[in-house]
Amino acid sequence: MPDRPEIVCICGSTRFVDEMSAANRDLTFAGVIVVAPGVFPRAEDHKADELITKEQKTALDALHLRKIDLADRVLVVNPGGYIGESTSREIAYAHATGKPVSFTDPV
């Protein structure tokens, strides 16, 4: 038995906030430690006072790579097979660092 639970980093477009939340819930109930995006700008686009700056987006992207570093594996939430530019970069980073990557939907 491992010394700690498995750690999974959820990646995917932030437009899929509901699907990411469901994956987080399912993994958590399965005893997994989950790291995931903490800000969902695409879901918040309609709130003008909550738009993020380019600098904040750059910082969030870098922070998410550090979350991948902490994880044992990556789960890409990709309804309909959708993978955007940021998620593609995260997948490439995960592969480059030897992290296994799985997907919720066929690619």
FIKOL-504592 format. One record per residue (C-alpha): residue in three letters; x, y, z negated; residue number from 1. Coordinates in steps of 0.02 Angstrom, whole numbers, plus 32768, in hexadecimal, padded with zeros to 4 digits. Each point is the difference from the previous one (the first is absolute). Layout:
% FIKOL-504592
resn:xx:yy:zz:resi
ala:X:Y:Z:NUM;
...
***
This chain:
% FIKOL-504592
resn:xx:yy:zz:resi
met:8000:8000:8000:1;
pro:8045:80AC:802E:2;
asp:8032:807B:7F78:3;
arg:7F85:807D:8045:4;
pro:7F6B:8004:8075:5;
glu:801B:8017:80BA:6;
ile:8008:80B6:803A:7;
val:7FA8:802B:80A3:8;
cys:8009:80A7:805A:9;
ile:7F65:802C:8064:10;
cys:8021:805E:80A1:11;
gly:7F8A:803F:8086:12;
ser:7FA9:8099:8043:13;
thr:7FB9:806B:7F75:14;
arg:7F5E:8008:8064:15;
phe:7FE1:7F50:7FBB:16;
val:7FF0:8037:7F4B:17;
asp:7F6C:7F8C:7FDE:18;
glu:8059:7F69:804B:19;
met:80A0:8027:7FA0:20;
ser:7F9C:8011:7F60:21;
ala:7FB0:7F56:801E:22;
ala:80A9:7FAF:8023:23;
asn:8047:8051:7F63:24;
arg:7F6F:7FBD:7F99:25;
asp:800D:7F50:8048:26;
leu:80BD:7FF8:7FE4:27;
thr:7FF0:8045:7F50:28;
phe:7F7D:7F7E:7FD2:29;
ala:8078:7F7D:8045:30;
gly:8083:8039:7F81:31;
val:806B:8065:8079:32;
ile:8052:80A8:7FD9:33;
val:7FCA:8076:808B:34;
val:8058:809D:803D:35;
ala:7FA0:8063:8080:36;
pro:7FE7:80AE:8046:37;
gly:7FC9:807A:7F7B:38;
val:7FC2:8089:8074:39;
phe:7F86:7FE6:8090:40;
pro:8008:809E:806A:41;
arg:7F9B:7FB9:8091:42;
ala:7F71:7FDA:7F89:43;
glu:8010:80AF:7FB8:44;
asp:800B:8060:80A6:45;
his:7F55:804A:7FE3:46;
lys:803D:8057:7F61:47;
ala:8063:8096:803E:48;
asp:8049:8022:7F54:49;
glu:804B:7F51:7FF8:50;
leu:805F:7FFF:80A6:51;
ile:80B5:7FD0:7FEA:52;
thr:8092:805F:8048:53;
lys:8080:7FB9:8078:54;
glu:807F:7FFF:7F72:55;
gln:7F89:7FA0:7F8E:56;
lys:7FDF:7F81:808B:57;
thr:80BB:7FE7:8017:58;
ala:8016:7FE8:7F44:59;
leu:7F6E:7F85:7FF8:60;
asp:8048:7F9B:8092:61;
ala:80A9:7FF4:7FA7:62;
leu:7FAC:7FD0:7F5D:63;
his:7FA2:7F74:8056:64;
leu:80A3:7FB6:8040:65;
arg:803C:7FFB:7F4B:66;
lys:7F60:7FA1:7FD5:67;
ile:802E:7F81:8086:68;
asp:80AB:7FF2:7FAC:69;
leu:7FAA:7FD0:7F5D:70;
ala:7F90:7F7D:8051:71;
asp:801A:7F47:801E:72;
arg:7F98:800B:809E:73;
val:7F96:8078:8067:74;
leu:7F49:7FEE:802D:75;
val:7FC9:806A:8094:76;
val:7F48:802F:7FFB:77;
asn:7FD7:800D:80B8:78;
pro:7F45:7FF1:8026:79;
gly:7FE5:7FD8:80B7:80;
gly:80BB:7FE9:8014:81;
tyr:8023:80BB:7FF4:82;
ile:80B2:8031:7FD4:83;
gly:8032:80B7:800C:84;
glu:80A8:8055:800C:85;
ser:8022:800D:7F44:86;
thr:7FCC:7F4D:7FE2:87;
ser:806E:7FC4:808F:88;
arg:8092:805A:7FAF:89;
glu:7FD8:7FAE:7F58:90;
ile:7FF6:7F54:8050:91;
ala:80A9:801B:8054:92;
tyr:804A:8038:7F5A:93;
ala:7FB9:7F68:7FA6:94;
his:804A:7F8B:8084:95;
ala:80A8:805A:7FF8:96;
thr:8005:7FE8:7F43:97;
gly:7FCD:7F49:800B:98;
lys:7F50:8012:7FBB:99;
pro:7F7D:7F87:8040:100;
val:7F70:8059:8057:101;
ser:7F4E:7FBF:8013:102;
phe:7F64:804E:804B:103;
thr:7F48:8002:7FD2:104;
asp:7FCD:7FF6:80B7:105;
pro:8054:7FB8:809B:106;
val:807B:8077:8052:107;
***
